[in-house]
Amino acid sequence: MASNTFSQGAQVEHQKFGLGTVLSSSEERIVIKFDDHGEKKFVTNMVMGSLKKSDGSAPPKRRVRAGKR
């Protein structure tokens, strides 16, 4: 893996989309699932200036509640 890519599962912060988790990363493309904006795909070289590693842990998964019966 190139030094300018993030590993899968890394927590990152984007200037516009906020906190997210790296789903996949290569020299060409990076896919990130953002907490508030869903999954986004980027050209790695174009987005690296907007990303920084985040020390925050992944948000807790939301539990789906069953409907009333």
All heavy atoms as TSV, in Angstrom:
chain	resi	resn	atom	element	x	y	z
A	1	MET	N	N	0.845	-1.179	0.000
A	1	MET	CA	C	0.000	0.000	0.000
A	1	MET	C	C	0.886	1.236	0.000
A	1	MET	O	O	1.871	1.299	0.710
A	1	MET	CB	C	-0.911	-0.026	1.233
A	1	MET	CG	C	-1.954	1.052	1.205
A	1	MET	SD	S	-3.119	0.966	2.586
A	1	MET	CE	C	-4.029	-0.483	2.154
A	2	ALA	N	N	0.513	2.217	-0.760
A	2	ALA	CA	C	1.316	3.433	-0.850
A	2	ALA	C	C	1.239	4.228	0.444
A	2	ALA	O	O	0.284	4.127	1.190
A	2	ALA	CB	C	0.816	4.286	-2.015
A	3	SER	N	N	2.249	5.043	0.681
A	3	SER	CA	C	2.297	5.816	1.915
A	3	SER	C	C	1.231	6.902	1.975
A	3	SER	O	O	0.944	7.425	3.034
A	3	SER	CB	C	3.687	6.434	2.078
A	3	SER	OG	O	3.938	7.315	0.998
A	4	ASN	N	N	0.635	7.253	0.832
A	4	ASN	CA	C	-0.377	8.305	0.842
A	4	ASN	C	C	-1.797	7.759	0.949
A	4	ASN	O	O	-2.751	8.461	0.663
A	4	ASN	CB	C	-0.242	9.198	-0.409
A	4	ASN	CG	C	-0.566	8.457	-1.687
A	4	ASN	OD1	O	-0.577	7.234	-1.717
A	4	ASN	ND2	N	-0.842	9.202	-2.739
A	5	THR	N	N	-1.954	6.526	1.385
A	5	THR	CA	C	-3.281	5.958	1.555
A	5	THR	C	C	-3.504	5.598	3.015
A	5	THR	O	O	-2.566	5.428	3.780
A	5	THR	CB	C	-3.484	4.694	0.684
A	5	THR	OG1	O	-2.506	3.719	1.057
A	5	THR	CG2	C	-3.352	5.013	-0.784
A	6	PHE	N	N	-4.769	5.509	3.399
A	6	PHE	CA	C	-5.143	5.126	4.747
A	6	PHE	C	C	-5.541	3.660	4.752
A	6	PHE	O	O	-6.091	3.156	3.775
A	6	PHE	CB	C	-6.329	5.967	5.224
A	6	PHE	CG	C	-5.980	7.410	5.465
A	6	PHE	CD1	C	-6.213	8.373	4.501
A	6	PHE	CD2	C	-5.421	7.808	6.667
A	6	PHE	CE1	C	-5.897	9.703	4.721
A	6	PHE	CE2	C	-5.106	9.134	6.908
A	6	PHE	CZ	C	-5.343	10.078	5.934
A	7	SER	N	N	-5.294	2.985	5.851
A	7	SER	CA	C	-5.651	1.570	5.936
A	7	SER	C	C	-7.152	1.415	6.176
A	7	SER	O	O	-7.814	2.324	6.693
A	7	SER	CB	C	-4.861	0.887	7.048
A	7	SER	OG	O	-5.149	1.489	8.288
A	8	GLN	N	N	-7.675	0.263	5.807
A	8	GLN	CA	C	-9.088	-0.031	6.005
A	8	GLN	C	C	-9.410	0.050	7.492
A	8	GLN	O	O	-8.655	-0.424	8.324
A	8	GLN	CB	C	-9.411	-1.421	5.470
A	8	GLN	CG	C	-10.874	-1.776	5.584
A	8	GLN	CD	C	-11.174	-3.133	4.974
A	8	GLN	OE1	O	-10.291	-3.801	4.441
A	8	GLN	NE2	N	-12.399	-3.547	5.055
A	9	GLY	N	N	-10.515	0.691	7.822
A	9	GLY	CA	C	-10.932	0.834	9.212
A	9	GLY	C	C	-10.412	2.092	9.891
A	9	GLY	O	O	-10.816	2.414	11.003
A	10	ALA	N	N	-9.507	2.828	9.224
A	10	ALA	CA	C	-8.953	4.046	9.814
A	10	ALA	C	C	-10.052	5.095	9.974
A	10	ALA	O	O	-10.914	5.251	9.109
A	10	ALA	CB	C	-7.822	4.598	8.944
A	11	GLN	N	N	-10.006	5.811	11.073
A	11	GLN	CA	C	-10.936	6.908	11.315
A	11	GLN	C	C	-10.315	8.174	10.740
A	11	GLN	O	O	-9.164	8.489	11.023
A	11	GLN	CB	C	-11.178	7.080	12.812
A	11	GLN	CG	C	-11.816	5.876	13.468
A	11	GLN	CD	C	-13.198	5.593	12.909
A	11	GLN	OE1	O	-14.063	6.461	12.897
A	11	GLN	NE2	N	-13.396	4.387	12.415
A	12	VAL	N	N	-11.069	8.875	9.906
A	12	VAL	CA	C	-10.565	10.084	9.263
A	12	VAL	C	C	-11.571	11.223	9.427
A	12	VAL	O	O	-12.738	10.997	9.741
A	12	VAL	CB	C	-10.282	9.859	7.758
A	12	VAL	CG1	C	-9.162	8.859	7.551
A	12	VAL	CG2	C	-11.532	9.416	7.024
A	13	GLU	N	N	-11.079	12.423	9.194
A	13	GLU	CA	C	-11.945	13.601	9.209
A	13	GLU	C	C	-11.738	14.365	7.912
A	13	GLU	O	O	-10.614	14.639	7.518
A	13	GLU	CB	C	-11.618	14.486	10.409
A	13	GLU	CG	C	-12.586	15.629	10.569
A	13	GLU	CD	C	-12.383	16.397	11.851
A	13	GLU	OE1	O	-11.562	15.977	12.699
A	13	GLU	OE2	O	-13.045	17.433	12.009
A	14	HIS	N	N	-12.836	14.689	7.243
A	14	HIS	CA	C	-12.824	15.423	5.981
A	14	HIS	C	C	-13.318	16.835	6.256
A	14	HIS	O	O	-14.222	17.031	7.086
A	14	HIS	CB	C	-13.733	14.712	4.974
A	14	HIS	CG	C	-13.710	15.301	3.611
A	14	HIS	ND1	N	-14.535	16.343	3.238
A	14	HIS	CD2	C	-12.973	15.003	2.517
A	14	HIS	CE1	C	-14.310	16.655	1.967
A	14	HIS	NE2	N	-13.363	15.856	1.508
A	15	GLN	N	N	-12.760	17.810	5.575
A	15	GLN	CA	C	-13.129	19.210	5.802
A	15	GLN	C	C	-14.625	19.463	5.610
A	15	GLN	O	O	-15.223	20.225	6.351
A	15	GLN	CB	C	-12.348	20.121	4.860
A	15	GLN	CG	C	-10.883	20.184	5.177
A	15	GLN	CD	C	-10.107	21.009	4.151
A	15	GLN	OE1	O	-10.637	21.384	3.118
A	15	GLN	NE2	N	-8.842	21.261	4.441
A	16	LYS	N	N	-15.233	18.806	4.637
A	16	LYS	CA	C	-16.643	19.054	4.327
A	16	LYS	C	C	-17.584	18.019	4.943
A	16	LYS	O	O	-18.638	18.367	5.466
A	16	LYS	CB	C	-16.842	19.066	2.804
A	16	LYS	CG	C	-18.264	19.317	2.374
A	16	LYS	CD	C	-18.384	19.396	0.865
A	16	LYS	CE	C	-19.826	19.630	0.450
A	16	LYS	NZ	N	-19.962	19.706	-1.007
A	17	PHE	N	N	-17.205	16.728	4.894
A	17	PHE	CA	C	-18.119	15.662	5.288
A	17	PHE	C	C	-17.977	15.207	6.742
A	17	PHE	O	O	-18.776	14.424	7.226
A	17	PHE	CB	C	-17.943	14.456	4.356
A	17	PHE	CG	C	-18.252	14.794	2.921
A	17	PHE	CD1	C	-17.256	14.758	1.960
A	17	PHE	CD2	C	-19.521	15.157	2.530
A	17	PHE	CE1	C	-17.523	15.063	0.635
A	17	PHE	CE2	C	-19.810	15.472	1.211
A	17	PHE	CZ	C	-18.804	15.427	0.262
A	18	GLY	N	N	-16.942	15.668	7.433
A	18	GLY	CA	C	-16.792	15.331	8.847
A	18	GLY	C	C	-16.113	13.986	9.070
A	18	GLY	O	O	-15.266	13.564	8.291
A	19	LEU	N	N	-16.509	13.313	10.163
A	19	LEU	CA	C	-15.880	12.059	10.558
A	19	LEU	C	C	-16.372	10.888	9.729
A	19	LEU	O	O	-17.547	10.801	9.387
A	19	LEU	CB	C	-16.158	11.773	12.037
A	19	LEU	CG	C	-15.572	12.774	13.022
A	19	LEU	CD1	C	-16.055	12.466	14.437
A	19	LEU	CD2	C	-14.061	12.771	12.967
A	20	GLY	N	N	-15.437	9.967	9.438
A	20	GLY	CA	C	-15.791	8.787	8.671
A	20	GLY	C	C	-14.795	7.666	8.875
A	20	GLY	O	O	-13.764	7.836	9.525
A	21	THR	N	N	-15.124	6.508	8.314
A	21	THR	CA	C	-14.298	5.305	8.408
A	21	THR	C	C	-13.913	4.860	7.011
A	21	THR	O	O	-14.775	4.751	6.131
A	21	THR	CB	C	-15.073	4.166	9.104
A	21	THR	OG1	O	-15.515	4.631	10.383
A	21	THR	CG2	C	-14.210	2.930	9.281
A	22	VAL	N	N	-12.629	4.580	6.799
A	22	VAL	CA	C	-12.148	4.120	5.497
A	22	VAL	C	C	-12.634	2.694	5.258
A	22	VAL	O	O	-12.387	1.798	6.071
A	22	VAL	CB	C	-10.608	4.178	5.423
A	22	VAL	CG1	C	-10.106	3.590	4.112
A	22	VAL	CG2	C	-10.115	5.606	5.592
A	23	LEU	N	N	-13.358	2.492	4.152
A	23	LEU	CA	C	-13.826	1.153	3.782
A	23	LEU	C	C	-12.805	0.446	2.904
A	23	LEU	O	O	-12.597	-0.753	3.036
A	23	LEU	CB	C	-15.175	1.232	3.069
A	23	LEU	CG	C	-16.334	1.819	3.869
A	23	LEU	CD1	C	-17.599	1.834	3.021
A	23	LEU	CD2	C	-16.554	1.045	5.151
A	24	SER	N	N	-12.188	1.195	1.989
A	24	SER	CA	C	-11.133	0.642	1.140
A	24	SER	C	C	-10.271	1.791	0.644
A	24	SER	O	O	-10.715	2.928	0.563
A	24	SER	CB	C	-11.717	-0.151	-0.038
A	24	SER	OG	O	-12.431	0.706	-0.895
A	25	SER	N	N	-9.022	1.440	0.312
A	25	SER	CA	C	-8.089	2.473	-0.110
A	25	SER	C	C	-7.031	1.873	-1.026
A	25	SER	O	O	-6.531	0.783	-0.778
A	25	SER	CB	C	-7.422	3.077	1.138
A	25	SER	OG	O	-6.486	4.040	0.771
A	26	SER	N	N	-6.726	2.594	-2.095
A	26	SER	CA	C	-5.652	2.207	-3.002
A	26	SER	C	C	-4.984	3.490	-3.482
A	26	SER	O	O	-5.384	4.583	-3.097
A	26	SER	CB	C	-6.206	1.421	-4.198
A	26	SER	OG	O	-6.944	2.279	-5.048
A	27	GLU	N	N	-3.984	3.352	-4.327
A	27	GLU	CA	C	-3.322	4.543	-4.862
A	27	GLU	C	C	-4.272	5.360	-5.732
A	27	GLU	O	O	-4.110	6.571	-5.836
A	27	GLU	CB	C	-2.095	4.138	-5.672
A	27	GLU	CG	C	-0.967	3.610	-4.818
A	27	GLU	CD	C	0.284	3.349	-5.639
A	27	GLU	OE1	O	0.585	4.162	-6.530
A	27	GLU	OE2	O	0.941	2.342	-5.374
A	28	GLU	N	N	-5.274	4.721	-6.343
A	28	GLU	CA	C	-6.189	5.410	-7.246
A	28	GLU	C	C	-7.456	5.914	-6.571
A	28	GLU	O	O	-7.930	7.003	-6.865
A	28	GLU	CB	C	-6.598	4.483	-8.399
A	28	GLU	CG	C	-5.456	4.099	-9.315
A	28	GLU	CD	C	-4.647	2.923	-8.776
A	28	GLU	OE1	O	-5.211	2.127	-8.007
A	28	GLU	OE2	O	-3.463	2.811	-9.104
A	29	ARG	N	N	-8.053	5.115	-5.700
A	29	ARG	CA	C	-9.363	5.436	-5.124
A	29	ARG	C	C	-9.381	5.174	-3.621
A	29	ARG	O	O	-8.690	4.303	-3.123
A	29	ARG	CB	C	-10.458	4.562	-5.744
A	29	ARG	CG	C	-10.544	4.660	-7.240
A	29	ARG	CD	C	-11.656	5.609	-7.635
A	29	ARG	NE	N	-11.858	5.550	-9.075
A	29	ARG	CZ	C	-11.520	6.527	-9.903
A	29	ARG	NH1	N	-10.966	7.607	-9.455
A	29	ARG	NH2	N	-11.734	6.422	-11.178
A	30	ILE	N	N	-10.251	5.932	-2.920
A	30	ILE	CA	C	-10.497	5.694	-1.500
A	30	ILE	C	C	-12.003	5.795	-1.280
A	30	ILE	O	O	-12.664	6.663	-1.854
A	30	ILE	CB	C	-9.708	6.679	-0.609
A	30	ILE	CG1	C	-9.882	6.335	0.864
A	30	ILE	CG2	C	-10.072	8.116	-0.893
A	30	ILE	CD1	C	-8.909	7.061	1.787
A	31	VAL	N	N	-12.551	4.863	-0.505
A	31	VAL	CA	C	-13.970	4.844	-0.198
A	31	VAL	C	C	-14.111	5.037	1.306
A	31	VAL	O	O	-13.505	4.310	2.093
A	31	VAL	CB	C	-14.632	3.508	-0.626
A	31	VAL	CG1	C	-16.119	3.522	-0.314
A	31	VAL	CG2	C	-14.398	3.246	-2.113
A	32	ILE	N	N	-14.913	6.028	1.682
A	32	ILE	CA	C	-15.087	6.371	3.090
A	32	ILE	C	C	-16.574	6.410	3.408
A	32	ILE	O	O	-17.369	6.976	2.643
A	32	ILE	CB	C	-14.464	7.750	3.402
A	32	ILE	CG1	C	-12.985	7.750	3.019
A	32	ILE	CG2	C	-14.655	8.113	4.874
A	32	ILE	CD1	C	-12.345	9.113	3.045
A	33	LYS	N	N	-16.951	5.821	4.542
A	33	LYS	CA	C	-18.332	5.912	5.019
A	33	LYS	C	C	-18.365	6.980	6.102
A	33	LYS	O	O	-17.784	6.813	7.165
A	33	LYS	CB	C	-18.824	4.579	5.563
A	33	LYS	CG	C	-20.266	4.658	5.999
A	33	LYS	CD	C	-20.817	3.340	6.441
A	33	LYS	CE	C	-22.276	3.522	6.809
A	33	LYS	NZ	N	-22.786	2.349	7.504
A	34	PHE	N	N	-19.034	8.089	5.806
A	34	PHE	CA	C	-19.131	9.200	6.737
A	34	PHE	C	C	-20.329	9.027	7.648
A	34	PHE	O	O	-21.380	8.540	7.231
A	34	PHE	CB	C	-19.222	10.532	5.974
A	34	PHE	CG	C	-17.953	10.869	5.255
A	34	PHE	CD1	C	-17.823	10.621	3.897
A	34	PHE	CD2	C	-16.875	11.423	5.927
A	34	PHE	CE1	C	-16.655	10.917	3.227
A	34	PHE	CE2	C	-15.691	11.721	5.275
A	34	PHE	CZ	C	-15.586	11.465	3.918
A	35	ASP	N	N	-20.166	9.465	8.887
A	35	ASP	CA	C	-21.216	9.311	9.890
A	35	ASP	C	C	-22.521	9.973	9.461
A	35	ASP	O	O	-23.591	9.401	9.629
A	35	ASP	CB	C	-20.766	9.910	11.229
A	35	ASP	CG	C	-19.532	9.216	11.789
A	35	ASP	OD1	O	-19.162	8.131	11.284
A	35	ASP	OD2	O	-18.937	9.760	12.736
A	36	ASP	N	N	-22.433	11.172	8.908
A	36	ASP	CA	C	-23.639	11.929	8.570
A	36	ASP	C	C	-23.930	12.041	7.079
A	36	ASP	O	O	-24.949	12.604	6.697
A	36	ASP	CB	C	-23.534	13.346	9.149
A	36	ASP	CG	C	-23.481	13.337	10.670
A	36	ASP	OD1	O	-24.080	12.440	11.282
A	36	ASP	OD2	O	-22.816	14.228	11.233
A	37	HIS	N	N	-23.027	11.527	6.227
A	37	HIS	CA	C	-23.204	11.717	4.786
A	37	HIS	C	C	-23.142	10.430	3.980
A	37	HIS	O	O	-23.149	10.476	2.748
A	37	HIS	CB	C	-22.148	12.705	4.259
A	37	HIS	CG	C	-22.301	14.072	4.844
A	37	HIS	ND1	N	-23.218	14.983	4.390
A	37	HIS	CD2	C	-21.672	14.673	5.890
A	37	HIS	CE1	C	-23.140	16.094	5.106
A	37	HIS	NE2	N	-22.210	15.928	6.027
A	38	GLY	N	N	-23.031	9.288	4.644
A	38	GLY	CA	C	-23.011	8.020	3.935
A	38	GLY	C	C	-21.684	7.743	3.249
A	38	GLY	O	O	-20.655	8.342	3.558
A	39	GLU	N	N	-21.725	6.824	2.306
A	39	GLU	CA	C	-20.513	6.361	1.614
A	39	GLU	C	C	-20.152	7.281	0.458
A	39	GLU	O	O	-21.005	7.649	-0.350
A	39	GLU	CB	C	-20.779	4.946	1.090
A	39	GLU	CG	C	-19.564	4.249	0.557
A	39	GLU	CD	C	-19.882	2.811	0.180
A	39	GLU	OE1	O	-20.367	2.055	1.026
A	39	GLU	OE2	O	-19.642	2.453	-0.989
A	40	LYS	N	N	-18.875	7.658	0.416
A	40	LYS	CA	C	-18.369	8.526	-0.660
A	40	LYS	C	C	-17.109	7.906	-1.246
A	40	LYS	O	O	-16.302	7.328	-0.529
A	40	LYS	CB	C	-18.008	9.917	-0.126
A	40	LYS	CG	C	-19.127	10.642	0.588
A	40	LYS	CD	C	-20.109	11.205	-0.384
A	40	LYS	CE	C	-21.173	12.018	0.369
A	40	LYS	NZ	N	-22.278	12.371	-0.468
A	41	LYS	N	N	-16.947	8.050	-2.572
A	41	LYS	CA	C	-15.768	7.553	-3.274
A	41	LYS	C	C	-14.985	8.757	-3.804
A	41	LYS	O	O	-15.576	9.680	-4.349
A	41	LYS	CB	C	-16.178	6.647	-4.431
A	41	LYS	CG	C	-16.930	5.417	-3.981
A	41	LYS	CD	C	-17.430	4.610	-5.146
A	41	LYS	CE	C	-18.284	3.460	-4.632
A	41	LYS	NZ	N	-18.895	2.711	-5.713
A	42	PHE	N	N	-13.672	8.700	-3.629
A	42	PHE	CA	C	-12.822	9.802	-4.046
A	42	PHE	C	C	-11.634	9.295	-4.844
A	42	PHE	O	O	-11.207	8.157	-4.672
A	42	PHE	CB	C	-12.239	10.541	-2.828
A	42	PHE	CG	C	-13.262	11.112	-1.891
A	42	PHE	CD1	C	-13.643	10.423	-0.759
A	42	PHE	CD2	C	-13.820	12.353	-2.135
A	42	PHE	CE1	C	-14.563	10.952	0.127
A	42	PHE	CE2	C	-14.747	12.901	-1.254
A	42	PHE	CZ	C	-15.117	12.190	-0.122
A	43	VAL	N	N	-11.062	10.168	-5.674
A	43	VAL	CA	C	-9.761	9.929	-6.285
A	43	VAL	C	C	-8.753	10.253	-5.186
A	43	VAL	O	O	-8.744	11.361	-4.647
A	43	VAL	CB	C	-9.544	10.813	-7.529
A	43	VAL	CG1	C	-8.123	10.657	-8.047
A	43	VAL	CG2	C	-10.565	10.473	-8.603
A	44	THR	N	N	-7.927	9.288	-4.823
A	44	THR	CA	C	-7.047	9.418	-3.660
A	44	THR	C	C	-6.200	10.680	-3.692
A	44	THR	O	O	-6.171	11.433	-2.713
A	44	THR	CB	C	-6.141	8.171	-3.534
A	44	THR	OG1	O	-6.973	7.009	-3.424
A	44	THR	CG2	C	-5.257	8.252	-2.318
A	45	ASN	N	N	-5.505	10.935	-4.787
A	45	ASN	CA	C	-4.621	12.096	-4.859
A	45	ASN	C	C	-5.368	13.421	-4.684
A	45	ASN	O	O	-4.802	14.381	-4.179
A	45	ASN	CB	C	-3.861	12.121	-6.184
A	45	ASN	CG	C	-2.827	11.026	-6.267
A	45	ASN	OD1	O	-2.388	10.504	-5.250
A	45	ASN	ND2	N	-2.459	10.658	-7.480
A	46	MET	N	N	-6.621	13.471	-5.083
A	46	MET	CA	C	-7.375	14.715	-5.002
A	46	MET	C	C	-7.935	14.976	-3.610
A	46	MET	O	O	-8.182	16.125	-3.254
A	46	MET	CB	C	-8.495	14.709	-6.042
A	46	MET	CG	C	-7.955	14.682	-7.464
A	46	MET	SD	S	-9.247	14.763	-8.692
A	46	MET	CE	C	-9.624	16.489	-8.638
A	47	VAL	N	N	-8.146	13.940	-2.818
A	47	VAL	CA	C	-8.787	14.112	-1.512
A	47	VAL	C	C	-7.798	14.146	-0.348
A	47	VAL	O	O	-8.135	14.600	0.735
A	47	VAL	CB	C	-9.856	13.015	-1.278
A	47	VAL	CG1	C	-9.218	11.695	-0.903
A	47	VAL	CG2	C	-10.843	13.431	-0.214
A	48	MET	N	N	-6.562	13.711	-0.570
A	48	MET	CA	C	-5.606	13.601	0.538
A	48	MET	C	C	-5.393	14.936	1.265
A	48	MET	O	O	-5.188	14.950	2.469
A	48	MET	CB	C	-4.272	13.034	0.058
A	48	MET	CG	C	-4.350	11.572	-0.357
A	48	MET	SD	S	-5.106	10.499	0.872
A	48	MET	CE	C	-3.831	10.462	2.102
A	49	GLY	N	N	-5.469	16.051	0.578
A	49	GLY	CA	C	-5.306	17.346	1.227
A	49	GLY	C	C	-6.470	17.720	2.124
A	49	GLY	O	O	-6.345	18.576	2.986
A	50	SER	N	N	-7.612	17.055	1.943
A	50	SER	CA	C	-8.804	17.348	2.735
A	50	SER	C	C	-9.010	16.363	3.873
A	50	SER	O	O	-9.956	16.507	4.638
A	50	SER	CB	C	-10.046	17.306	1.836
A	50	SER	OG	O	-9.933	18.235	0.796
A	51	LEU	N	N	-8.159	15.341	3.968
A	51	LEU	CA	C	-8.319	14.304	4.987
A	51	LEU	C	C	-7.256	14.405	6.058
A	51	LEU	O	O	-6.111	14.738	5.776
A	51	LEU	CB	C	-8.200	12.907	4.368
A	51	LEU	CG	C	-9.361	12.368	3.570
A	51	LEU	CD1	C	-9.024	10.972	3.066
A	51	LEU	CD2	C	-10.636	12.338	4.373
A	52	LYS	N	N	-7.646	14.083	7.273
A	52	LYS	CA	C	-6.664	13.925	8.337
A	52	LYS	C	C	-7.117	12.772	9.223
A	52	LYS	O	O	-8.316	12.477	9.306
A	52	LYS	CB	C	-6.494	15.202	9.149
A	52	LYS	CG	C	-7.707	15.632	9.937
A	52	LYS	CD	C	-7.404	16.882	10.723
A	52	LYS	CE	C	-8.620	17.289	11.551
A	52	LYS	NZ	N	-8.358	18.454	12.379
A	53	LYS	N	N	-6.154	12.103	9.850
A	53	LYS	CA	C	-6.492	11.007	10.745
A	53	LYS	C	C	-7.242	11.563	11.938
A	53	LYS	O	O	-6.948	12.644	12.425
A	53	LYS	CB	C	-5.242	10.273	11.214
A	53	LYS	CG	C	-4.653	9.395	10.155
A	53	LYS	CD	C	-3.632	8.458	10.725
A	53	LYS	CE	C	-3.154	7.523	9.622
A	53	LYS	NZ	N	-2.299	6.478	10.125
A	54	SER	N	N	-8.211	10.797	12.397
A	54	SER	CA	C	-9.007	11.218	13.545
A	54	SER	C	C	-8.699	10.310	14.719
A	54	SER	O	O	-8.575	9.094	14.563
A	54	SER	CB	C	-10.500	11.133	13.201
A	54	SER	OG	O	-11.275	11.355	14.346
A	55	ASP	N	N	-8.569	10.895	15.895
A	55	ASP	CA	C	-8.345	10.100	17.100
A	55	ASP	C	C	-9.652	9.553	17.657
A	55	ASP	O	O	-9.645	8.705	18.531
A	55	ASP	CB	C	-7.657	10.948	18.179
A	55	ASP	CG	C	-6.250	11.335	17.767
A	55	ASP	OD1	O	-5.645	10.605	16.961
A	55	ASP	OD2	O	-5.763	12.367	18.251
A	56	GLY	N	N	-10.756	10.058	17.154
A	56	GLY	CA	C	-12.054	9.614	17.657
A	56	GLY	C	C	-12.335	8.169	17.284
A	56	GLY	O	O	-11.917	7.680	16.248
A	57	SER	N	N	-13.019	7.480	18.164
A	57	SER	CA	C	-13.385	6.094	17.878
A	57	SER	C	C	-14.617	6.080	16.992
A	57	SER	O	O	-15.330	7.080	16.869
A	57	SER	CB	C	-13.667	5.338	19.177
A	57	SER	OG	O	-14.715	5.963	19.880
A	58	ALA	N	N	-14.874	4.946	16.399
A	58	ALA	CA	C	-16.026	4.809	15.523
A	58	ALA	C	C	-17.297	5.031	16.334
A	58	ALA	O	O	-17.370	4.652	17.499
A	58	ALA	CB	C	-16.041	3.418	14.896
A	59	PRO	N	N	-18.281	5.658	15.728
A	59	PRO	CA	C	-19.528	5.886	16.463
A	59	PRO	C	C	-20.218	4.558	16.744
A	59	PRO	O	O	-20.053	3.599	15.987
A	59	PRO	CB	C	-20.354	6.742	15.506
A	59	PRO	CG	C	-19.805	6.426	14.163
A	59	PRO	CD	C	-18.349	6.129	14.369
A	60	PRO	N	N	-20.981	4.486	17.825
A	60	PRO	CA	C	-21.686	3.237	18.114
A	60	PRO	C	C	-22.720	2.961	17.035
A	60	PRO	O	O	-23.322	3.890	16.491
A	60	PRO	CB	C	-22.359	3.495	19.465
A	60	PRO	CG	C	-22.411	4.979	19.593
A	60	PRO	CD	C	-21.274	5.520	18.797
A	61	LYS	N	N	-22.902	1.698	16.727
A	61	LYS	CA	C	-23.894	1.333	15.712
A	61	LYS	C	C	-25.284	1.567	16.287
A	61	LYS	O	O	-25.551	1.264	17.442
A	61	LYS	CB	C	-23.731	-0.126	15.305
A	61	LYS	CG	C	-22.395	-0.380	14.673
A	61	LYS	CD	C	-22.497	-1.439	13.630
A	61	LYS	CE	C	-21.121	-1.575	13.011
A	61	LYS	NZ	N	-21.165	-1.955	11.673
A	62	ARG	N	N	-26.136	2.116	15.471
A	62	ARG	CA	C	-27.503	2.381	15.919
A	62	ARG	C	C	-28.296	1.091	15.910
A	62	ARG	O	O	-28.239	0.315	14.969
A	62	ARG	CB	C	-28.171	3.402	15.006
A	62	ARG	CG	C	-27.500	4.735	15.068
A	62	ARG	CD	C	-28.195	5.715	14.180
A	62	ARG	NE	N	-27.485	6.991	14.201
A	62	ARG	CZ	C	-27.762	7.990	13.408
A	62	ARG	NH1	N	-28.706	7.890	12.518
A	62	ARG	NH2	N	-27.082	9.108	13.490
A	63	ARG	N	N	-29.037	0.902	16.966
A	63	ARG	CA	C	-29.876	-0.290	17.053
A	63	ARG	C	C	-31.234	0.032	16.451
A	63	ARG	O	O	-31.807	1.084	16.692
A	63	ARG	CB	C	-30.033	-0.717	18.503
A	63	ARG	CG	C	-28.700	-1.181	19.084
A	63	ARG	CD	C	-28.810	-1.521	20.526
A	63	ARG	NE	N	-29.755	-2.608	20.702
A	63	ARG	CZ	C	-30.018	-3.183	21.856
A	63	ARG	NH1	N	-29.412	-2.789	22.933
A	63	ARG	NH2	N	-30.884	-4.154	21.956
A	64	VAL	N	N	-31.727	-0.897	15.675
A	64	VAL	CA	C	-33.031	-0.723	15.054
A	64	VAL	C	C	-34.081	-1.262	16.017
A	64	VAL	O	O	-33.988	-2.402	16.474
A	64	VAL	CB	C	-33.107	-1.470	13.691
A	64	VAL	CG1	C	-34.494	-1.342	13.086
A	64	VAL	CG2	C	-32.046	-0.939	12.756
A	65	ARG	N	N	-35.035	-0.426	16.333
A	65	ARG	CA	C	-36.087	-0.851	17.264
A	65	ARG	C	C	-37.245	-1.455	16.483
A	65	ARG	O	O	-37.623	-0.968	15.423
A	65	ARG	CB	C	-36.582	0.347	18.055
A	65	ARG	CG	C	-35.494	0.907	18.957
A	65	ARG	CD	C	-35.905	2.165	19.653
A	65	ARG	NE	N	-37.135	1.956	20.409
A	65	ARG	CZ	C	-37.776	2.930	21.027
A	65	ARG	NH1	N	-37.339	4.160	20.969
A	65	ARG	NH2	N	-38.884	2.687	21.691
A	66	ALA	N	N	-37.779	-2.503	17.048
A	66	ALA	CA	C	-38.932	-3.145	16.421
A	66	ALA	C	C	-40.153	-2.232	16.565
A	66	ALA	O	O	-40.291	-1.533	17.559
A	66	ALA	CB	C	-39.204	-4.492	17.077
A	67	GLY	N	N	-41.005	-2.250	15.566
A	67	GLY	CA	C	-42.207	-1.424	15.613
A	67	GLY	C	C	-43.192	-1.928	16.656
A	67	GLY	O	O	-43.114	-3.065	17.139
A	68	LYS	N	N	-44.121	-1.067	17.031
A	68	LYS	CA	C	-45.142	-1.466	18.008
A	68	LYS	C	C	-46.077	-2.485	17.389
A	68	LYS	O	O	-46.396	-2.429	16.213
A	68	LYS	CB	C	-45.953	-0.238	18.457
A	68	LYS	CG	C	-45.117	0.735	19.243
A	68	LYS	CD	C	-45.965	1.899	19.690
A	68	LYS	CE	C	-45.130	2.882	20.490
A	68	LYS	NZ	N	-45.945	3.996	20.948
A	69	ARG	N	N	-46.500	-3.386	18.221
A	69	ARG	CA	C	-47.428	-4.426	17.718
A	69	ARG	C	C	-48.813	-4.184	18.192
A	69	ARG	O	O	-49.149	-3.697	19.144
A	69	ARG	CB	C	-46.969	-5.807	18.196
A	69	ARG	CG	C	-45.677	-6.177	17.527
A	69	ARG	CD	C	-45.292	-7.541	17.936
A	69	ARG	NE	N	-43.980	-7.804	17.329
A	69	ARG	CZ	C	-43.467	-8.973	17.230
A	69	ARG	NH1	N	-44.082	-10.016	17.684
A	69	ARG	NH2	N	-42.309	-9.136	16.693
